[in-house]
Amino acid sequence: MGSADLLSGNPAARASQQPPVTRELFEQLVRDFDIRLAGLSTSALTDQRNTLREGTQVGNGSRQPTEVERQCLIVGLTLELLQHPGVWNEGAGDLVPLIVHSAHWPPDIALRIVDADDGAIHLHRHGQPELSHRRPGDQELPEVQDNEIILLRHGRHFDLLRRDRDRVIDEVPADGDCFFSCISKALGHDDIQRSNLRLRQGLAEHLWSQPEALQAVAAFDGPLHDPGPNQVKRAADRVEEKGVLIPPPDYEGSDGVSASKVPGSVSASLMPAMIGFYNAEMRRFMRDDVYPPPLLARMHEKLVKDLVNEVVEMLEASDNGSLRQELVTAFETDFEAHKATNAHELTRVQGLIAKALEKVRNEYTEQIEGVLTENSHGLDETALERMNLDIRQRVVTQLQASLKAIRSNEPPQDHVKSIEAHMDGYFAAVKLANAEKRATSKSASSSASKSASKSAD
């Protein structure tokens, strides 16, 4: 039904070993402990649940609930709270996409969520597993259909994306009902508040039938942590990779090109999401390697093309030329920072490679000159060639190891050719010096032989 996919990333659900709870057990416990639910305000229900969490007296105080009973009551009260207007950031808050499997959901309507908080796009369809797309290169999601509701999630707030209007983002109040208000508006309901309550009731009813969902609610102890500004802003915090400080992407309130300053069809809500996707992928490129500037530019252009096409196709914007230009302009601004980071790292790596090349040049020079020094009378050409070959092989092996240590995928061929050219030129001079030594030695030997012969006479 899709709940397994949605819950697979929930650490609390994975870690919980609590037995499953049921609605029937909850209702029985409410009667046993004389817990009154009807007509209770949101704050009163919250107080009841806090009492259970703190382990103090429950209901009529006749006895203390067992651990299983306590968990069951917490789950039940959480789902009761879910049915109250404005309740969010509770244990069941992240399970709302499961609403597509509830009885009140139109089975022919799909729900697509562009999630700036986790840098992904999620597709939920009635009776089917969740599908997700996290970065260009992942398996593509099915194309957007006319029967889809598209939401933008940012900073745990939802807005509705409209493909049939000039203003793409249909913003809703951040009043705890944003998810349900988006759905109600998309479904064309006039009475938003009444529709929201009906959706909440349908979701709570469905969650009662899902053991994995109940496990997640039971494992979660308390309100969800308030993430503050959206994930794009958090991802913009300066991070240090390979000793280089990567400038963050701009966001609303910064001095650069902020989302709030981008005009046209891409509103302040959508732009940070797209910038977030772009910067996350570029940082992943930077973690993997450093690049020659032309290659980095091609990678940037391919990424921008993929992202822009994805957004334009998803929104089916009528003025897609303007939309494309807005996105491309924003990406180009951030690309300058990534180019600077790559150039800084590239200069550092090139310096290390230059030192490695200089080192092996000196190694070869010292070793081949050592051969001449150790053989003052010179060597025959065959012996000299063999010793030169041995030295060359050691030097090339040393160079390749050094290059791999500096940059694991550094192509060694051109560097090896450079060193080989140096060794060829230097060995030519060595051969001449060796020939002179041999000639001098031969001449000296001949003179000595002649002198000895004369002395004998």
C-alpha positions as a LaTeX table, in Angstrom:
\begin{tabular}{lrrr}
\hline
Residue & $x$ (\AA) & $y$ (\AA) & $z$ (\AA) \\
\hline
Met1 & 0.00 & 0.00 & 0.00 \\
Gly2 & 3.04 & 2.27 & 0.00 \\
Ser3 & 3.40 & 2.64 & 3.78 \\
Ala4 & 6.48 & 0.40 & 3.84 \\
Asp5 & 8.28 & 2.75 & 1.43 \\
Leu6 & 7.30 & 5.83 & 3.36 \\
Leu7 & 8.36 & 4.31 & 6.69 \\
Ser8 & 11.59 & 2.71 & 5.49 \\
Gly9 & 13.59 & 5.83 & 6.32 \\
Asn10 & 12.06 & 6.27 & 9.80 \\
Pro11 & 14.74 & 5.32 & 12.39 \\
Ala12 & 12.21 & 5.23 & 15.18 \\
Ala13 & 10.02 & 2.76 & 13.31 \\
Arg14 & 13.00 & 0.52 & 12.56 \\
Ala15 & 14.26 & 0.65 & 16.13 \\
Ser16 & 10.94 & 0.09 & 17.87 \\
Gln17 & 10.33 & $-3.37$ & 19.22 \\
Gln18 & 6.92 & $-2.54$ & 20.68 \\
Pro19 & 4.08 & $-5.01$ & 20.02 \\
Pro20 & 1.42 & $-3.79$ & 17.57 \\
Val21 & $-1.50$ & $-1.80$ & 18.95 \\
Thr22 & $-5.09$ & $-1.79$ & 17.73 \\
Arg23 & $-8.00$ & 0.57 & 17.74 \\
Glu24 & $-10.07$ & $-1.95$ & 19.65 \\
Leu25 & $-7.50$ & $-2.07$ & 22.46 \\
Phe26 & $-7.34$ & 1.74 & 22.56 \\
Glu27 & $-11.12$ & 2.06 & 22.89 \\
Gln28 & $-11.18$ & $-0.59$ & 25.63 \\
Leu29 & $-8.42$ & 1.21 & 27.55 \\
Val30 & $-10.25$ & 4.53 & 27.26 \\
Arg31 & $-13.23$ & 2.89 & 28.96 \\
Asp32 & $-11.12$ & 1.10 & 31.57 \\
Phe33 & $-9.29$ & 4.27 & 32.64 \\
Asp34 & $-12.34$ & 6.49 & 32.18 \\
Ile35 & $-10.52$ & 8.81 & 29.78 \\
Arg36 & $-12.99$ & 11.29 & 28.30 \\
Leu37 & $-12.36$ & 12.17 & 24.66 \\
Ala38 & $-15.58$ & 13.74 & 23.49 \\
Gly39 & $-15.47$ & 17.51 & 23.37 \\
Leu40 & $-11.89$ & 17.76 & 24.63 \\
Ser41 & $-9.85$ & 20.65 & 23.27 \\
Thr42 & $-6.53$ & 20.15 & 21.53 \\
Ser43 & $-4.63$ & 21.32 & 24.61 \\
Ala44 & $-6.61$ & 18.98 & 26.89 \\
Leu45 & $-5.86$ & 16.00 & 24.65 \\
Thr46 & $-2.20$ & 16.99 & 24.58 \\
Asp47 & $-2.17$ & 17.15 & 28.38 \\
Gln48 & $-3.66$ & 13.65 & 28.53 \\
Arg49 & $-0.94$ & 12.33 & 26.26 \\
Asn50 & 1.80 & 14.13 & 28.22 \\
Thr51 & 0.54 & 12.49 & 31.39 \\
Leu52 & 1.01 & 9.09 & 29.74 \\
Arg53 & 4.51 & 9.98 & 28.59 \\
Glu54 & 5.51 & 11.16 & 32.04 \\
Gly55 & 4.20 & 7.98 & 33.66 \\
Thr56 & 2.00 & 9.84 & 36.15 \\
Gln57 & $-1.56$ & 8.96 & 37.10 \\
Val58 & $-3.83$ & 8.17 & 34.15 \\
Gly59 & $-7.58$ & 8.69 & 33.92 \\
Asn60 & $-9.39$ & 7.52 & 37.06 \\
Gly61 & $-6.13$ & 6.40 & 38.62 \\
Ser62 & $-7.42$ & 2.88 & 39.28 \\
Arg63 & $-4.08$ & 1.42 & 38.22 \\
Gln64 & $-0.97$ & 2.13 & 36.19 \\
Pro65 & $-1.10$ & 0.96 & 32.54 \\
Thr66 & 1.38 & $-1.61$ & 31.32 \\
Glu67 & 4.00 & $-0.51$ & 28.80 \\
Val68 & 1.97 & $-1.93$ & 25.91 \\
Glu69 & $-1.17$ & $-0.20$ & 27.17 \\
Arg70 & 0.70 & 3.07 & 27.62 \\
Gln71 & 2.01 & 2.93 & 24.03 \\
Cys72 & $-1.45$ & 2.08 & 22.73 \\
Leu73 & $-2.99$ & 5.05 & 24.54 \\
Ile74 & $-0.26$ & 7.39 & 23.21 \\
Val75 & $-0.93$ & 6.19 & 19.65 \\
Gly76 & $-4.68$ & 6.59 & 20.05 \\
Leu77 & $-4.43$ & 10.10 & 21.49 \\
Thr78 & $-1.97$ & 11.08 & 18.74 \\
Leu79 & $-4.48$ & 9.97 & 16.10 \\
Glu80 & $-7.26$ & 11.77 & 17.96 \\
Leu81 & $-5.12$ & 14.93 & 17.87 \\
Leu82 & $-4.50$ & 14.40 & 14.15 \\
Gln83 & $-8.22$ & 14.97 & 13.62 \\
His84 & $-8.09$ & 18.43 & 15.24 \\
Pro85 & $-7.67$ & 21.54 & 13.04 \\
Gly86 & $-4.20$ & 23.07 & 13.08 \\
Val87 & $-2.45$ & 20.07 & 14.63 \\
Trp88 & 0.91 & 19.36 & 13.03 \\
Asn89 & 4.45 & 18.40 & 14.06 \\
Glu90 & 3.09 & 15.38 & 15.90 \\
Gly91 & 4.19 & 11.75 & 15.67 \\
Ala92 & 1.86 & 11.14 & 12.72 \\
Gly93 & 2.81 & 14.32 & 10.87 \\
Asp94 & 5.22 & 12.69 & 8.41 \\
Leu95 & 2.70 & 9.98 & 7.53 \\
Val96 & 0.24 & 12.33 & 5.82 \\
Pro97 & 1.13 & 11.19 & 2.26 \\
Leu98 & $-0.50$ & 7.87 & 3.17 \\
Ile99 & $-3.76$ & 9.77 & 2.78 \\
Val100 & $-3.84$ & 8.59 & $-0.85$ \\
His101 & $-4.76$ & 5.13 & 0.49 \\
Ser102 & $-7.60$ & 6.37 & 2.73 \\
Ala103 & $-11.29$ & 5.79 & 2.06 \\
His104 & $-11.99$ & 9.49 & 1.38 \\
Trp105 & $-9.25$ & 9.84 & $-1.26$ \\
Pro106 & $-10.37$ & 9.79 & $-4.93$ \\
Pro107 & $-8.62$ & 6.63 & $-6.21$ \\
Asp108 & $-7.89$ & 8.14 & $-9.63$ \\
Ile109 & $-5.96$ & 11.11 & $-8.16$ \\
Ala110 & $-2.17$ & 10.88 & $-7.61$ \\
Leu111 & $-0.14$ & 13.00 & $-5.21$ \\
Arg112 & 3.29 & 14.31 & $-6.27$ \\
Ile113 & 5.41 & 16.11 & $-3.66$ \\
Val114 & 8.43 & 18.23 & $-4.63$ \\
Asp115 & 10.34 & 18.05 & $-1.36$ \\
Ala116 & 12.94 & 20.76 & $-0.82$ \\
Asp117 & 13.58 & 19.41 & 2.68 \\
Asp118 & 15.11 & 16.15 & 1.46 \\
Gly119 & 15.94 & 17.11 & $-2.14$ \\
Ala120 & 13.58 & 14.63 & $-3.79$ \\
Ile121 & 10.32 & 14.24 & $-5.66$ \\
His122 & 7.85 & 11.67 & $-4.32$ \\
Leu123 & 4.91 & 10.18 & $-6.20$ \\
His124 & 2.06 & 8.60 & $-4.21$ \\
Arg125 & $-0.75$ & 6.73 & $-5.97$ \\
His126 & $-3.72$ & 4.91 & $-4.50$ \\
Gly127 & $-2.94$ & 1.24 & $-3.88$ \\
Gln128 & 0.63 & 1.48 & $-5.23$ \\
Pro129 & 4.10 & 1.81 & $-3.62$ \\
Glu130 & 5.68 & 5.21 & $-3.31$ \\
Leu131 & 8.09 & 6.25 & $-6.10$ \\
Ser132 & 10.94 & 8.72 & $-5.53$ \\
His133 & 13.41 & 10.64 & $-7.70$ \\
Arg134 & 16.37 & 12.23 & $-5.89$ \\
Arg135 & 18.81 & 13.45 & $-8.53$ \\
Pro136 & 19.34 & 13.62 & $-12.30$ \\
Gly137 & 20.44 & 10.18 & $-13.43$ \\
Asp138 & 18.05 & 8.32 & $-11.13$ \\
Gln139 & 15.25 & 6.37 & $-12.73$ \\
Glu140 & 12.76 & 8.88 & $-14.04$ \\
Leu141 & 9.32 & 9.18 & $-12.48$ \\
Pro142 & 6.32 & 8.82 & $-14.77$ \\
Glu143 & 5.40 & 12.03 & $-16.55$ \\
Val144 & 3.03 & 14.37 & $-14.74$ \\
Gln145 & $-0.59$ & 13.60 & $-15.54$ \\
Asp146 & $-3.63$ & 15.86 & $-15.46$ \\
Asn147 & $-5.05$ & 13.88 & $-12.54$ \\
Glu148 & $-2.13$ & 14.70 & $-10.21$ \\
Ile149 & $-2.04$ & 17.05 & $-7.25$ \\
Ile150 & 1.44 & 18.59 & $-6.94$ \\
Leu151 & 2.69 & 20.00 & $-3.64$ \\
Leu152 & 5.88 & 21.84 & $-2.76$ \\
Arg153 & 7.25 & 20.97 & 0.69 \\
His154 & 9.76 & 23.36 & 2.21 \\
Gly155 & 10.63 & 23.85 & 5.87 \\
Arg156 & 7.83 & 21.41 & 6.78 \\
His157 & 5.34 & 23.70 & 5.07 \\
Phe158 & 3.30 & 22.77 & 2.01 \\
Asp159 & 2.16 & 24.95 & $-0.89$ \\
Leu160 & 0.12 & 23.89 & $-3.90$ \\
Leu161 & 1.72 & 23.93 & $-7.37$ \\
Arg162 & $-0.65$ & 24.97 & $-10.15$ \\
Arg163 & 0.19 & 24.00 & $-13.73$ \\
Asp164 & $-2.86$ & 25.71 & $-15.17$ \\
Arg165 & $-2.28$ & 29.22 & $-13.82$ \\
Asp166 & 0.18 & 32.03 & $-14.42$ \\
Arg167 & 1.11 & 32.03 & $-10.75$ \\
Val168 & 2.62 & 28.60 & $-10.26$ \\
Ile169 & 2.65 & 28.62 & $-6.45$ \\
Asp170 & $-0.75$ & 28.75 & $-4.76$ \\
Glu171 & 0.36 & 29.61 & $-1.24$ \\
Val172 & $-1.67$ & 28.53 & 1.79 \\
Pro173 & $-1.39$ & 29.74 & 5.40 \\
Ala174 & 1.20 & 28.08 & 7.65 \\
Asp175 & $-1.45$ & 27.31 & 10.25 \\
Gly176 & $-0.92$ & 23.58 & 10.79 \\
Asp177 & $-3.48$ & 22.77 & 8.10 \\
Cys178 & $-1.28$ & 23.57 & 5.08 \\
Phe179 & $-1.09$ & 20.00 & 3.75 \\
Phe180 & $-4.83$ & 19.43 & 4.01 \\
Ser181 & $-5.68$ & 22.92 & 2.71 \\
Cys182 & $-3.58$ & 22.26 & $-0.41$ \\
Ile183 & $-5.45$ & 19.02 & $-1.03$ \\
Ser184 & $-8.84$ & 20.61 & $-0.41$ \\
Lys185 & $-8.09$ & 23.46 & $-2.81$ \\
Ala186 & $-6.78$ & 21.08 & $-5.46$ \\
Leu187 & $-9.92$ & 18.97 & $-5.18$ \\
Gly188 & $-12.03$ & 22.11 & $-5.68$ \\
His189 & $-13.82$ & 22.08 & $-2.32$ \\
Asp190 & $-15.43$ & 25.39 & $-1.41$ \\
Asp191 & $-15.58$ & 24.77 & 2.35 \\
Ile192 & $-11.87$ & 24.29 & 3.03 \\
Gln193 & $-12.18$ & 23.84 & 6.79 \\
Arg194 & $-14.88$ & 21.19 & 6.50 \\
Ser195 & $-12.92$ & 19.39 & 3.78 \\
Asn196 & $-9.75$ & 19.49 & 5.90 \\
Leu197 & $-11.53$ & 17.84 & 8.83 \\
Arg198 & $-12.90$ & 15.13 & 6.56 \\
Leu199 & $-9.41$ & 14.48 & 5.15 \\
Arg200 & $-7.93$ & 14.34 & 8.65 \\
Gln201 & $-10.56$ & 11.84 & 9.78 \\
Gly202 & $-9.99$ & 9.67 & 6.72 \\
Leu203 & $-6.22$ & 9.67 & 7.29 \\
Ala204 & $-6.57$ & 8.75 & 10.98 \\
Glu205 & $-8.96$ & 5.94 & 10.04 \\
His206 & $-6.48$ & 4.59 & 7.50 \\
Leu207 & $-3.52$ & 4.79 & 9.88 \\
Trp208 & $-5.39$ & 2.64 & 12.40 \\
Ser209 & $-5.37$ & $-0.12$ & 9.77 \\
Gln210 & $-1.62$ & 0.10 & 9.14 \\
Pro211 & 0.55 & $-1.71$ & 11.77 \\
Glu212 & 3.75 & $-0.14$ & 10.43 \\
Ala213 & 2.26 & 3.34 & 10.68 \\
Leu214 & 1.09 & 2.67 & 14.24 \\
Gln215 & 4.56 & 1.41 & 15.10 \\
Ala216 & 6.07 & 4.68 & 13.90 \\
Val217 & 3.57 & 6.73 & 15.90 \\
Ala218 & 4.23 & 4.62 & 19.01 \\
Ala219 & 8.02 & 4.81 & 18.63 \\
Phe220 & 7.97 & 8.57 & 18.29 \\
Asp221 & 8.00 & 10.25 & 21.66 \\
Gly222 & 6.84 & 13.81 & 21.40 \\
Pro223 & 6.46 & 16.58 & 18.82 \\
Leu224 & 8.74 & 16.51 & 15.83 \\
His225 & 11.80 & 18.71 & 16.09 \\
Asp226 & 11.11 & 22.14 & 14.63 \\
Pro227 & 13.54 & 22.39 & 11.71 \\
Gly228 & 13.37 & 26.16 & 11.57 \\
Pro229 & 14.13 & 27.58 & 8.09 \\
Asn230 & 13.79 & 25.18 & 5.21 \\
Gln231 & 16.31 & 22.54 & 4.30 \\
Val232 & 17.63 & 24.61 & 1.41 \\
Lys233 & 18.70 & 27.31 & 3.86 \\
Arg234 & 20.24 & 24.71 & 6.17 \\
Ala235 & 22.04 & 23.10 & 3.25 \\
Ala236 & 23.39 & 26.55 & 2.46 \\
Asp237 & 25.49 & 26.54 & 5.62 \\
Arg238 & 29.17 & 26.75 & 4.70 \\
Val239 & 30.77 & 23.33 & 4.51 \\
Glu240 & 34.45 & 22.59 & 4.13 \\
Glu241 & 35.41 & 19.98 & 1.58 \\
Lys242 & 39.03 & 19.21 & 0.62 \\
Gly243 & 40.13 & 22.26 & 2.58 \\
Val244 & 38.09 & 24.64 & 0.41 \\
Leu245 & 35.21 & 26.66 & 1.85 \\
Ile246 & 32.28 & 26.31 & $-0.53$ \\
Pro247 & 30.08 & 29.42 & $-0.61$ \\
Pro248 & 26.44 & 28.64 & 0.15 \\
Pro249 & 23.62 & 29.15 & $-2.32$ \\
Asp250 & 21.67 & 32.34 & $-1.81$ \\
Tyr251 & 18.38 & 32.27 & $-0.02$ \\
Glu252 & 15.77 & 34.76 & 1.05 \\
Gly253 & 17.33 & 37.36 & 3.30 \\
Ser254 & 20.86 & 37.05 & 1.91 \\
Asp255 & 22.70 & 39.77 & 0.07 \\
Gly256 & 22.85 & 37.85 & $-3.19$ \\
Val257 & 20.17 & 36.84 & $-5.67$ \\
Ser258 & 17.50 & 35.62 & $-3.26$ \\
Ala259 & 14.42 & 33.62 & $-4.10$ \\
Ser260 & 12.21 & 36.51 & $-3.06$ \\
Lys261 & 13.84 & 38.71 & $-5.71$ \\
Val262 & 13.11 & 36.36 & $-8.61$ \\
Pro263 & 10.13 & 37.67 & $-10.59$ \\
Gly264 & 7.68 & 35.86 & $-12.79$ \\
Ser265 & 6.22 & 32.41 & $-12.63$ \\
Val266 & 8.83 & 30.87 & $-10.31$ \\
Ser267 & 7.90 & 32.15 & $-6.85$ \\
Ala268 & 10.00 & 32.44 & $-3.72$ \\
Ser269 & 8.89 & 28.95 & $-2.69$ \\
Leu270 & 9.85 & 27.02 & $-5.81$ \\
Met271 & 13.17 & 28.73 & $-6.52$ \\
Pro272 & 14.95 & 27.60 & $-3.32$ \\
Ala273 & 13.95 & 24.01 & $-4.02$ \\
Met274 & 15.48 & 24.06 & $-7.48$ \\
Ile275 & 18.61 & 25.86 & $-6.25$ \\
Gly276 & 18.86 & 23.27 & $-3.49$ \\
Phe277 & 18.73 & 20.39 & $-5.97$ \\
Tyr278 & 21.35 & 22.07 & $-8.16$ \\
Asn279 & 23.80 & 22.86 & $-5.37$ \\
Ala280 & 23.51 & 19.43 & $-3.78$ \\
Glu281 & 24.43 & 17.80 & $-7.08$ \\
Met282 & 27.31 & 20.20 & $-7.77$ \\
Arg283 & 28.71 & 19.56 & $-4.29$ \\
Arg284 & 28.52 & 15.84 & $-5.01$ \\
Phe285 & 30.57 & 16.42 & $-8.18$ \\
Met286 & 33.13 & 18.36 & $-6.14$ \\
Arg287 & 33.42 & 15.61 & $-3.55$ \\
Asp288 & 34.19 & 13.07 & $-6.27$ \\
Asp289 & 36.92 & 14.93 & $-8.17$ \\
Val290 & 38.37 & 18.15 & $-9.55$ \\
Tyr291 & 37.84 & 19.01 & $-13.20$ \\
Pro292 & 39.37 & 20.95 & $-16.08$ \\
Pro293 & 37.21 & 24.09 & $-16.50$ \\
Pro294 & 35.73 & 23.04 & $-19.88$ \\
Leu295 & 34.62 & 19.69 & $-18.43$ \\
Leu296 & 33.09 & 21.33 & $-15.35$ \\
Ala297 & 31.20 & 23.74 & $-17.61$ \\
Arg298 & 29.78 & 20.82 & $-19.63$ \\
Met299 & 28.71 & 19.04 & $-16.44$ \\
His300 & 27.02 & 22.22 & $-15.20$ \\
Glu301 & 25.20 & 22.72 & $-18.51$ \\
Lys302 & 23.96 & 19.11 & $-18.54$ \\
Leu303 & 22.71 & 19.37 & $-14.94$ \\
Val304 & 20.96 & 22.68 & $-15.59$ \\
Lys305 & 19.33 & 21.31 & $-18.73$ \\
Asp306 & 18.04 & 18.24 & $-16.87$ \\
Leu307 & 16.67 & 20.27 & $-13.95$ \\
Val308 & 15.07 & 22.98 & $-16.08$ \\
Asn309 & 13.42 & 20.44 & $-18.39$ \\
Glu310 & 12.12 & 18.52 & $-15.40$ \\
Val311 & 10.55 & 21.61 & $-13.84$ \\
Val312 & 9.10 & 22.92 & $-17.11$ \\
Glu313 & 7.60 & 19.55 & $-18.01$ \\
Met314 & 6.22 & 19.04 & $-14.52$ \\
Leu315 & 4.56 & 22.46 & $-14.40$ \\
Glu316 & 3.66 & 22.58 & $-18.09$ \\
Ala317 & 4.18 & 26.33 & $-17.90$ \\
Ser318 & 2.69 & 28.24 & $-20.81$ \\
Asp319 & 5.49 & 30.84 & $-20.75$ \\
Asn320 & 8.26 & 28.28 & $-20.46$ \\
Gly321 & 10.83 & 30.57 & $-22.10$ \\
Ser322 & 10.53 & 32.99 & $-19.18$ \\
Leu323 & 10.54 & 30.15 & $-16.69$ \\
Arg324 & 13.67 & 28.64 & $-18.23$ \\
Gln325 & 15.47 & 31.97 & $-18.12$ \\
Glu326 & 14.64 & 32.52 & $-14.44$ \\
Leu327 & 16.00 & 29.10 & $-13.50$ \\
Val328 & 19.10 & 29.33 & $-15.71$ \\
Thr329 & 19.96 & 32.77 & $-14.29$ \\
Ala330 & 19.76 & 31.47 & $-10.73$ \\
Phe331 & 21.89 & 28.42 & $-11.54$ \\
Glu332 & 24.51 & 30.50 & $-13.37$ \\
Thr333 & 24.90 & 32.73 & $-10.30$ \\
Asp334 & 25.67 & 29.76 & $-8.08$ \\
Phe335 & 27.90 & 28.15 & $-10.73$ \\
Glu336 & 30.40 & 30.99 & $-10.29$ \\
Ala337 & 30.98 & 29.88 & $-6.70$ \\
His338 & 31.41 & 26.25 & $-7.74$ \\
Lys339 & 33.86 & 27.28 & $-10.50$ \\
Ala340 & 35.93 & 29.18 & $-7.95$ \\
Thr341 & 35.96 & 26.18 & $-5.62$ \\
Asn342 & 37.00 & 23.84 & $-8.43$ \\
Ala343 & 39.70 & 26.27 & $-9.64$ \\
His344 & 41.14 & 26.52 & $-6.12$ \\
Glu345 & 41.24 & 22.75 & $-5.73$ \\
Leu346 & 42.50 & 22.24 & $-9.27$ \\
Thr347 & 45.42 & 24.60 & $-8.62$ \\
Arg348 & 46.30 & 22.70 & $-5.47$ \\
Val349 & 46.16 & 19.33 & $-7.23$ \\
Gln350 & 48.17 & 20.62 & $-10.18$ \\
Gly351 & 50.82 & 21.85 & $-7.75$ \\
Leu352 & 51.05 & 18.41 & $-6.16$ \\
Ile353 & 51.33 & 16.76 & $-9.58$ \\
Ala354 & 54.07 & 19.20 & $-10.62$ \\
Lys355 & 56.02 & 18.34 & $-7.46$ \\
Ala356 & 55.61 & 14.62 & $-8.17$ \\
Leu357 & 56.92 & 15.10 & $-11.72$ \\
Glu358 & 59.89 & 17.11 & $-10.48$ \\
Lys359 & 60.68 & 14.47 & $-7.89$ \\
Val360 & 60.79 & 11.59 & $-10.37$ \\
Arg361 & 62.84 & 13.67 & $-12.84$ \\
Asn362 & 65.40 & 14.23 & $-10.11$ \\
Glu363 & 65.25 & 10.55 & $-9.12$ \\
Tyr364 & 66.03 & 9.45 & $-12.66$ \\
Thr365 & 68.79 & 12.04 & $-13.06$ \\
Glu366 & 70.50 & 11.03 & $-9.80$ \\
Gln367 & 70.26 & 7.30 & $-10.48$ \\
Ile368 & 71.48 & 7.38 & $-14.08$ \\
Glu369 & 74.32 & 9.74 & $-13.15$ \\
Gly370 & 75.16 & 7.35 & $-10.32$ \\
Val371 & 75.69 & 4.64 & $-12.92$ \\
Leu372 & 78.31 & 6.81 & $-14.65$ \\
Thr373 & 79.97 & 7.70 & $-11.35$ \\
Glu374 & 80.21 & 4.09 & $-10.25$ \\
Asn375 & 81.67 & 3.03 & $-13.62$ \\
Ser376 & 84.52 & 5.45 & $-14.18$ \\
His377 & 85.75 & 3.57 & $-17.25$ \\
Gly378 & 82.29 & 3.46 & $-18.84$ \\
Leu379 & 79.97 & 0.57 & $-19.65$ \\
Asp380 & 79.32 & $-1.27$ & $-22.84$ \\
Glu381 & 76.15 & $-0.04$ & $-24.53$ \\
Thr382 & 74.12 & $-3.19$ & $-23.82$ \\
Ala383 & 74.79 & $-3.00$ & $-20.08$ \\
Leu384 & 74.05 & 0.73 & $-20.01$ \\
Glu385 & 70.75 & 0.24 & $-21.88$ \\
Arg386 & 69.70 & $-2.51$ & $-19.45$ \\
Met387 & 70.46 & $-0.39$ & $-16.38$ \\
Asn388 & 68.65 & 2.59 & $-17.91$ \\
Leu389 & 65.58 & 0.44 & $-18.58$ \\
Asp390 & 65.52 & $-0.75$ & $-14.96$ \\
Ile391 & 65.75 & 2.82 & $-13.67$ \\
Arg392 & 63.02 & 4.02 & $-16.07$ \\
Gln393 & 60.63 & 1.29 & $-14.93$ \\
Arg394 & 61.16 & 2.14 & $-11.25$ \\
Val395 & 60.68 & 5.84 & $-11.88$ \\
Val396 & 57.48 & 5.34 & $-13.91$ \\
Thr397 & 56.05 & 3.01 & $-11.23$ \\
Gln398 & 56.88 & 5.61 & $-8.57$ \\
Leu399 & 55.18 & 8.34 & $-10.63$ \\
Gln400 & 52.03 & 6.30 & $-11.15$ \\
Ala401 & 51.79 & 5.58 & $-7.41$ \\
Ser402 & 52.25 & 9.27 & $-6.60$ \\
Leu403 & 49.58 & 10.33 & $-9.08$ \\
Lys404 & 47.12 & 7.80 & $-7.69$ \\
Ala405 & 47.73 & 9.09 & $-4.16$ \\
Ile406 & 47.11 & 12.67 & $-5.29$ \\
Arg407 & 44.05 & 11.95 & $-7.43$ \\
Ser408 & 42.80 & 8.39 & $-7.72$ \\
Asn409 & 41.51 & 8.73 & $-11.29$ \\
Glu410 & 44.26 & 10.98 & $-12.64$ \\
Pro411 & 45.07 & 9.77 & $-16.21$ \\
Pro412 & 48.83 & 8.97 & $-16.04$ \\
Gln413 & 49.55 & 8.66 & $-19.77$ \\
Asp414 & 50.46 & 12.29 & $-20.52$ \\
His415 & 52.49 & 12.62 & $-17.33$ \\
Val416 & 54.39 & 9.41 & $-18.11$ \\
Lys417 & 55.07 & 10.63 & $-21.65$ \\
Ser418 & 56.45 & 13.88 & $-20.23$ \\
Ile419 & 58.82 & 11.98 & $-17.92$ \\
Glu420 & 59.81 & 9.56 & $-20.69$ \\
Ala421 & 60.66 & 12.49 & $-22.97$ \\
His422 & 62.85 & 13.93 & $-20.21$ \\
Met423 & 64.55 & 10.55 & $-19.65$ \\
Asp424 & 65.11 & 10.04 & $-23.38$ \\
Gly425 & 66.80 & 13.43 & $-23.70$ \\
Tyr426 & 68.88 & 12.96 & $-20.58$ \\
Phe427 & 69.89 & 9.41 & $-21.51$ \\
Ala428 & 71.12 & 10.61 & $-24.90$ \\
Ala429 & 73.57 & 12.87 & $-23.04$ \\
Val430 & 74.48 & 10.00 & $-20.69$ \\
Lys431 & 75.31 & 7.76 & $-23.63$ \\
Leu432 & 77.62 & 10.41 & $-25.06$ \\
Ala433 & 79.32 & 10.83 & $-21.69$ \\
Asn434 & 79.64 & 7.05 & $-21.36$ \\
Ala435 & 81.12 & 6.79 & $-24.87$ \\
Glu436 & 83.67 & 9.49 & $-23.99$ \\
Lys437 & 84.57 & 7.62 & $-20.79$ \\
Arg438 & 85.04 & 4.42 & $-22.73$ \\
Ala439 & 87.10 & 6.18 & $-25.39$ \\
Thr440 & 89.23 & 7.89 & $-22.75$ \\
Ser441 & 89.63 & 4.64 & $-20.87$ \\
Lys442 & 90.51 & 2.78 & $-24.07$ \\
Ser443 & 93.04 & 5.49 & $-25.04$ \\
Ala444 & 94.57 & 5.44 & $-21.60$ \\
Ser445 & 94.77 & 1.67 & $-21.68$ \\
Ser446 & 96.40 & 1.76 & $-25.15$ \\
Ser447 & 98.96 & 4.35 & $-24.03$ \\
Ala448 & 99.74 & 2.33 & $-20.93$ \\
Ser449 & 100.19 & $-0.76$ & $-23.06$ \\
Lys450 & 102.54 & 1.06 & $-25.40$ \\
Ser451 & 104.58 & 2.46 & $-22.53$ \\
Ala452 & 104.85 & $-0.97$ & $-20.98$ \\
Ser453 & 106.00 & $-2.41$ & $-24.30$ \\
Lys454 & 108.73 & 0.25 & $-24.68$ \\
Ser455 & 109.92 & $-0.30$ & $-21.17$ \\
Ala456 & 110.21 & $-4.00$ & $-21.84$ \\
Asp457 & 112.34 & $-3.29$ & $-24.93$ \\
\hline
\end{tabular}
